């Protein structure tokens, strides 16, 4: 049986704290909104390049936002 991915609450919290929508984050990362939404829900993992970009955009060095 497959386990359901856990939402990445810290990622969501940081995005909202910066005042970004999922659409805005997706545009900054050059992905579509559905792909970005899947990063937040844990259904997909971002590329290393996008991880680095997200951390810059969100102003964090904390890797636990993706756990």
N, C-alpha and C positions, 0 to 999 in steps of 0.2 A: 504494500500500500504506500502510495506517495504521501509525503507530508506536505502540508500547505506552508508556503513561505511566510515568514513573519514580516510585517510592514517595517520599514526602516524609519521608525519614529523620529530619530534624531535628525535624519536628512530632511524629513518633512518640517520639523520644528525650525531648523536653520533656514530653509527656503522661505517659510512664512515669516520668520523673523526679519528677513531682508526685504520682505514685501513683494517677492516674486510669485507669479503664478506658475503652474506647470508648463504652460505654453511659453512663457518668457524664458524659463530655464531651458526648455527644449531648443528654442531658437538660439540661445547663447551657445549651446553644445552642438548645434547643427544636427539634431535628431528630431524625429517627429514627436508630438506630444504623447502618443501612446507608448512609445519606447521609453520616454522619460518617466511616465507614470509607472511602467513596469519596473524601473529602477527603484522607485519608492515602495512598491508593493513587495519587492523581493523576487518577482518572477523572472527578472533578467538582471545580469550583472553588467555594469558599465565597463567599457574598455579602460585600460590604464590611463590613456590620454584623457578620457572623459572624467575619470576619478580625479586626476590632477587639476583639470579645469574646474570641476565642481568645488573642490576645496578652495581654489583661488576665488571663485565667484562668491562663495559663502563665507570666506574669510576664516577658514579653520585649517588646522593641521591634524585634526582628530580623525584617525582611520576608523574609529568605531562607528562612524555614521553609516558605514556600509555593512555592519554585522547584523 
